[in-house]
Structures are given as C-alpha cells and as structure tokens.
Amino acid sequence: MKVVHITPTYFDDTSIIGGGERYPTELASWMAKDVDTTLVSFSSERKSYIQGNFRSEVYPVKYFYQNNKVDSFNIQYLSSIFSADVVHIHCLNALASAIGTLSASLLGKRIFVTDHGGGSGLGWKLNQYLPTLRCYRNAIVHGRFGMDYLPAELQKKAVLIKGGIDTDRFYPEPSIQKENTVLYVGRILPHKGINYLVEAFRILNRPEYKLKLVGRVYSDRFYQDLKELAEGLSVEFIHDADDRRVLHEYRTARVTVLPSVHTTCYGDYTPVPELMGFTLLESQACGTPVICTDAGAMPEFVEQGQTGYVVQQNSGEAIATAMRQLINLSPTESIEYQMRCREWVEPLSWKTVVQKHLELYQQ
C-alpha cells in the first residue's frame, strides 16, 4: 500500500506551527514504519527527502491567494498522487486540499480527510460548488468535538480515531526529581488563554513555585501584555527550548496547564481553539498531571480527577483551585497520578493511531 498525505501547510521561519501542522507530519512519519508513505507540503523552495519508506516532498509557492498561507498551491504537487493507493487530505477548506481531492478522485484513488480547522475562502468556495465532499470515503476526526464542525455530508462518514503521542519518547524518568514548577507549553497567542494562567499563579500565591511559559511568540501585543501581567511574579518565558528541554520540563513540572479559550481577553472569538491539545498528551505520557479548560476538544483528553482537571475557561480562579489540589498531593498520591497518566495515554499512542488508520484505509 502506498499512502500520500497532503497538507497545505506552508513551512518557513514565520509559519505558525501548532497541532494542525504537527499532526500530519507525525502521522506520516509513524505510518512509514509500516507502509510506503509520502508527506506533501509547501515552502519557498523545492525540497525532497527520503528515508526508508518515508518520503517528504515540499513544493515551492510564490503567490498566495489574498496573502493567505493556507492557500499554498503549486500544480506540481499533484504528481505525488499518481502512484498512490490512498490519498489522505489534511485541512478540509484549503485550495490544495480541494484540488488534490478532485484530482485523486479522477484517478480512482481511495481518499480520506482529516480537518484541523482553519482554511481559506477559496478552498471553502470550491467545496461548496464542486463535488469534493462526495469524493471522501471517510472523514477522520480526533475527537467528538471536531465531528460537530464537519459538513453534514461528512458527519455521516466520520470515524473517530483519538490521540497521537510518541510514548517511546515521552515517558516518566524516575531518576529525575520533581521541581516546584507549573508549566505551560504552546504558542504565545491570545486564544491560548495564558493570561488566565498568570492570573491563577498570582492567586495561588506560592512564592516557592515558578511558572514556566515555554513557546514561540506569535503575537507581540499579547506577549507584552503577559510580561506586564507577570510583573512581580516568578514567571520565566522560554522561547528557544529544543525537544530535549521540553521533555525535561514535562518530567520535572508538578503540573502542566493548557488554559485555551474560545473568547480571548481582547474579545476575539475562536470557534476551534483546540482540536486535541498535544501538550496534554505529552505531559500525561511523562507522568505529569494536567489542567485544561472546557474549550474545544480538550476535555476528551483528560480523565477528570484521575489524570488532572478540566476547569471553566476564562477563569484564573478556577485554574488556581485546580493547581492547589495537584501541587498539594502527597508523595503517594503523586505516584498514583503518574501511573494513571501513563496508563491513560497508552491507547492513544501513534502506533495504535496508525494501525487504526491502516485498517480504515483497507476496508
């Protein structure tokens, strides 16, 4: 079986890389352990990479429709479809997704789609006026929350495959001691709700603790507001953490918090703030309990009271209350949490996720 994953993601130094960009990349690389797999994406120059069964083909883009990088398109990428048995589209409402779907259908390929939110006006229009939705055998969703955002025609074809976490890389390390830290890992953007976490840390009022905010800045305005909000608190911003550093922070933190919101502190509304939340899975895989808000699909990826807490969004007080419960755990309770966290994510490993995809492809 030959599988081609097509993602409209444009990769360069200014790209905002989040879960929607990471998911197809991780899925394709893990799938290549079992079958011939190609990942198609876009950038400023042509690149090609082959290792074993994994191939990455990156096509150059010089022009974006209405300056939207989700509308990455270069007709050459369609050549990757010719030898495929299965074409898996990522991001439903992108131009490259719609054109790729129609082309794969004309070639008689088996076509599947996973929507990661976002998209563009042009891609959406093509889906409205052309029969692209009929081409998909199934729509694969991360959680039940994401299913509600699919067009009605695709909801009938939806299949739930939860998760995606490298449990070989993210795991507890007993020799590493826990530190008095509260952790956030993710992009510095308003819909991530980090301001409520800083507010919660102030309410917590535990001087012996430090709040670490790990992630790249994608909104200078929000970043400056966060620094002002954190004045006088033990808050550390870490913008250049590599994979090794992030893993260490997960293992040493007392709790990891993902405080995303639908409505930001500036009044802007985001319908899909989180379709899964990689941070939640990575932290739990390392044995560290988590706190998330009730925004998006995040409640589906935390076992309430067993691996962490789901709290009301836009509330520093709610986050602070949950933090108190987790940082005040006894040594025995902490070990129990660590074991439950690890057990919770095991069925969500990439190995399992890939096998479920391959079974679906072959039906």
N, C-alpha and C positions, 0 to 999 in steps of 0.2 A: 504494500500500500504506500502511495506517495501522497503526502499531505502538504498543502500550501496554506499558510496563514497570511492574510493580507491586513495590515494595519495602516491607516492613513497618517499615523504619527510622523511628524517631521522632527528628526533628531538633530539638534545643534546646541551650542552653548547657551542660547537664550530660550530653549524649549522648556516648558513647564512639564516636568516628568513626575507623574503620580501613578496611582494604581492602574488607571486605564491604559497607561503606556507600558507599565511593567508586566501586566498580566499576559498579554500575547507573547511577549519576549520570553518570559519564564515558561509558559505553557509549551511553546515551540521547542525550546532547548531541552526540556524534560521529555517531550514526545519523541525527540530524535534518538533517545536511548532505545526506543522500541521500533520505530519505523522511519523511513526516509522523510525528512521534514524540512521545509523551506519557510523562512520568515521574510516577507516582503515589506519594506518600509521606504521612507523617503528622507532626503537630506539635500545639502547644497552640491554634493558631488557623487559620482557613481562609485559604489564600493561593493565588493563581493568577498564573502568569507565562507570557507568550507572546512569543517572538521568532522570526520566520520560521516554519520547520517544527517548532520546538521548543516544547512546552508542558509546564509543570510545574504539577501540581495537588496541593496539600497539604491534607489534611483534618484537622479538629480531633479530638483524643482527650481525653476527660475521665476515663476509667476504664481501668485496666489489670488484666487477669486475673492474680491473685496478684502484683500490682505489677511485672509483667514487661513492660518497654517493647518487647520483641519482639512482644508481643501487642497492638500498636496496631490499633485497629479502629473504623471508622465506616462504617455501611452506605452512606453517600452515595458512597463511592469507587467502588462498582460501576457508577455511571452512566458512568464513563470507558470502560467495556468495550463499551458498546452499538455505537459506530461503528467499533470496531477490527476489523482483519482478523487481526492477530496479537496475542496476549497473552503476554508473557514474564514469568514469575514469578521473583522472586529471594528466596531463603531458603525452603527446602522445608517446614520444620516450624513455620511461623508461622500464626496464626489467619487473618490477612488473606490469606495465600497460599492456604490450603486453600479458604476461602470464594470467593475470586476465581477459583480454578481450576474449581470446580464450577459457578459461575455462567457463566463463559466457555464451558464445555462445553455447558451447556444452550442457549446462544445460538449454538452451532455454530462457535465461533472456533478458529483454529489456536493451540495452547497449547504453550509451551516452558518449561523451568525450568532455572535455574542456582542451585545451593545454595552458600551462602557460609559454611556452618557455623552453629552456634548454633541458635536455635529455642526452642520452648516445649512444655511438657507438653500443653497443649490442642491446639495445632496437630498435634503428633505423634499424639495420640489420634484426631483426625479422619482423618488419613492411614491409620491402622490400621483404622478401622471404616467408612470411606466409600471409594468407588472413585476417589479423586483421582488415584492414580498412573497409572491407565489413561487418564486424560484427556490426558496429555502425549504429544506426538508425539516429542519428543526431550528428553533431559537434556544440557545443555551444561556441560562441565567445563573448568577452567583447566589442569589437569594430571592425569597418571595417578594421582597420589596421591589426589586428590579423587574419582576414579571408584570407589575402593575403599569410600568411605563412603556411596555411594548404595545404596538398597534394591535387592535382586537384580532386581526387575522393571524398575527404571530403568537398571541397568547394561547391560541388553540394548539399550537405546535411547540409550546415551551416545555423545556426539560430543565429541571433543577440539578445542577452539579455544584455543590458548595465547596468553597475553600481554594487552596493553592498555597502551600507553605513547604519550604525545604526543611524537613525535620532532621536531615542529616547535618545541616549547617547550624540551625537554631535549636539548641538543646541546653539544659542546665549543666553547669560546671561546678560540682560540689566543692572543689578546692578554692573557688572564688567566693570571698566573703561579701555579704550584702552591705551596702552603704546607706547612709541616711539621705537618699535622693529620691525625688519624684521626677519622672521622666516624660517628656513629650518627644515623639519622632514624627516628622512630617514637614510638608511645605509651610512656609510662613505666608499664609494667605488669610484674609478675613473670615472665609467660611469655615476655617478650621477652629474658630472659637477660642483661640489661645488666650485671648484677653480674659475670658471667664476662668481659665485655669490660673492665671496670675492673680486674679481677684480671689480665687479659692485659696491660693497659697498664702495670701495675706490674712485671710480669715482663719486659716489653720493656725497661724502664729506659733510655729515651732522653729525657733532660731537655729536649732542644731541640724535642721534639714536644709537641703539645697534643691532648687528646681532647675533642671537642665532642659533647655529647649534646643533640640537638635534638628536642623533643617536649613535648606537654602531659602533665601529671601526672594520672594516674587512680588511683594508689594512694599515699596519703601515707606509709603504712608502708614501702613499697618505696623511695620517694624518700628518706626519712630514712636508711634503711639504705645506699643508694647514696652519699649525701653522706658518711656515716661511713666507708665503704669507700674513698672517693676522697680522704680527708684526706691532705694532704702531696703530692698529685699535681697536675699541671697539667691539671685537668679543668674544663671550662666547661659549665654547664647553660643551655640556651637554650629558653625556654618560649613566647616570643612571636614566633617567626620567621614572617614572611609569605612568600608564594610567591617573591618576589624574593630574599629572604635565603636560603631553602632552595636555590634554584638556584645562588646564589653559593657556598654551602658545598659542594655537589656538585662544582662545577667546580674549586675550589681544594684540595680534600682529596687526599691521596695514596692513600687507600683508605677505602671505606665498609664498615662491618661490621654485619651483621644476625645477632645471636647467639641467636635464639629457641630455646626448649627445650620438650620435652613435659612434663618434671617440673621444677617451679620449685624455687628454693632453700628454699621453705617446705614442700616435699613434695607440693604440689598437682599433679595430673595434668591436662594439656590435650591431648585427642586430636588436635585440629586447630589447632596454633599458627600455621601459615601455609599458606594455600592457593595463594599465589603469592609475595607479597612485592614490593609496588610499589617499595619502596626499592631493591631490587636492579636493577630495570629502569631506574629514573630515574638512578641513579648510572652504570650502564653506558652509557646513552644520552648522558650528559655526558662519556664517555670515561674515567671513573674506575673502576678495578678494584674488585672486591668480595670480601668474605669472608662466607660464611654457614655455618651448621651443617647437619647432616644431618637436621634436624627438618622435618616436613611436606613440602611440595612444593618447597621452596627449591632442592634440588639440580638440579631440572629447569630452573632459570632461571639457571644459571651454567655456563659451559664450563670445566671443570676444567683449571687450568694455562694457560688461554688468555685468559680474562677475569677470573679470580680463583680462589678456592679454596673447596672445601667441606670443612669440618672436623668433627671429633667434637663433639657438643653437650655442654654441662655441663663444659667443659674450658677454663680460661683458658690453660693451657699450649699447647693445640692452636691457639687463636686467636693467641697470641703468636708461635708458629713461622711461621704464615702471614703475619702482619704483617711480620715481619723480611724475608721473601722479597720482599714488594711494596715496602716503603719503601727497600730496598737496590737497586732496579732502576737500571740505568744510564740516562742520558738517551735513548739509542737504544731500549732495552727499554721505557721508559715510553711512548714514541711508538707503538711496536708494540702495546702493550697498549691504548692509546687507540683505535687504529684497529680492533683486533679487537672491543673492547667495542661500538663503534658499529655495526659490521657484524652483531654477534650480535643486537642488538635490532631492527634494521630490519624483519625479518619479523614482529615482534611489535607493530608499530605499531597504533594504533587504526584507522587507515584499512584495514589488512588485516583486523583482527579484525571490523570492521563488515561488510566485504564477505563474509566467510565466514558471518556470521550471516544476512545477507540472502539469500545463496544457499541456506542451510538452510531459512529461512522459506518460500522459494518452491518448494522441491521438492514 
